[in-house]
Amino acid sequence: MNTEFSLAPLFRHTVGFDRFNELLDSALRADQSSTFPPYDIIREGEDRYRIVMAVAGYRREDLEIVTRENQLTVRAQQVKDDEADVTWLHRGIARRNFERNFRLADHVFVEGADLRDGLLEIRLKREIPEARRARVIPIDGDVSAGQDIEH
């Protein structure tokens, strides 16, 4: 079965989206078998987002949040049991190492994070720099002297 497809028709009408092809390829190759820990991605407004991860059994010191370029990584190291002499009759709460990666769009950055009630909340904001915002481009040209241009 051939799973390759071409984005060439899309690129005929766009400029500078060559990274989009790379992003799509990496998303298709990503290992989707691991669903741990479960998480939600919430859009809270035009430029605000929140990632909520269920991390019951992990302490703040067990978790690490790192951003590099356009990638957000959340890692956890296995929690050590304080009571080594305990006999577990049933162990249903996962306490294993994990690493979860999220690709961030350009100009999206992490505002902060909180850990409450077993949920890790990461607040994100998209902030487009002034130089990247829409602006009207004047058209230069010869205008007869004394002629006003009205909009």
N, C-alpha and C positions, 0 to 999 in steps of 0.2 A: 504494500500500500504506500503510495507516495503522499507524504504530508507537506511537501513543499508547495508554496504558492508565491506568486509574484505581486509585489506592491508597485510595480512599474506604472500602471495607470494612475495611481494616486500621486506619484512623484512628478507626473507630467504637469500638474497644476500647482505644485508647491515648490518652495525654495527653502533649503536649510533643514528639512525634516529627515535627513539621512540617519540621524541617531534614533529616530522612531523605529526604523527597520531593525536596528540592533536591539532596542528595548523589546520589541515584539518577539524576536528570536529568543532572547534570554528568558522571556516569560513562558514561551512554549517549551523550552528545555528544562525549566525549573522543576525540581522534585516536588510533586504535589502529594506524595504519599504521606508525608508527615503533617498531621493536623494539630500537633501539640506545640504550644498551648493554643486553645481556641481564642479567637479575637474578633472584634468588630471594628469596622472603619465607619465613622460617622461624619457627615458633612453638616456643620453647624451654622453655616452662613455662606455668603459669597466667597470669602477668602479664609475660612476657618474650618479646621478638621480636628478629629480626635480619634486616636486608636486606643481601644480598650482591650487589654489582655487579661485573661483569667490566670492568675499566678498564685493560687492558694497554696500555702505551705512554703513560700519563698519570702525571705526577708529582704529589706532594702539592700543590705550588703551583698546579697547573693545575685542581684541584678545589675546589669551594665547596659547603658544606652549610649550608642556611639553614632555620630553622623560623619560621613566622609563623602565629599562631593554630593551626588544626588542619591545617596543610599543611607537609610536608617537601619541600624542593626540593634536588636535587643538580644542579649545573652543572659544565661543563668548558669551558675555552677551548682552542682549537686549539693543539696543541703545535707550537712552532716548531722546525724542523730546525736542529741545530747545524752541520750540514755542508751549506751551500748549494750547493756545487759537486759534490755527489754525483749520479750518474745512477742512477735507480731502474730496475731491470729488471722488478721486480714489487713492487707495494705493496699487500699484503693486510691489513695491520693498520690498522684505522680510527683516525684521529687527528683527528676532527672535533669541532666544538662540539656539545654536547648539553645538554638540560635535561629532567630526569625529575622528575615531581611525584607525591607520595604523600599521600593524605588520611589523617590520623591520627584515631583515635577520641578522644573526650574523655578527658582525664587520661593520655594517652600522651605521653611525652617522650623525647628523645634522651639517652641516658646517655653516649655517646661513639662514636668512629669510629676505625678502623684501616685502613691500606693496607699489604697484604702480598702478595707474589707475584702482583701484578696484580689483586687482589681488594680492593674497598673494602667493609668491613664496618661497618654502622651498627647499634649496639645500642639497642634501644628498651625502655622499661619503662612499664607501666600502674600508676599509683599513685593510688588513689582517696582523696581527702581524707577525714579523719575525719567531717566534716560530711555527706558523701555516702554513708557506709556504712550498711548496714541497722541499724535500731534498733527496739526495741519501743516502741510508743506507748501510754502508759497511757490508759485511758478514765476520765474524770472523771465523778462522779455522786454522788448522795446515798447515803451508806451509813449505816445506823443506828448510833448511838453504841454503842461497845463491841463491835461485830461485826468480827471479824478476817476478812481475805480471804486465803485460802490458794491457792497455785498448785499 
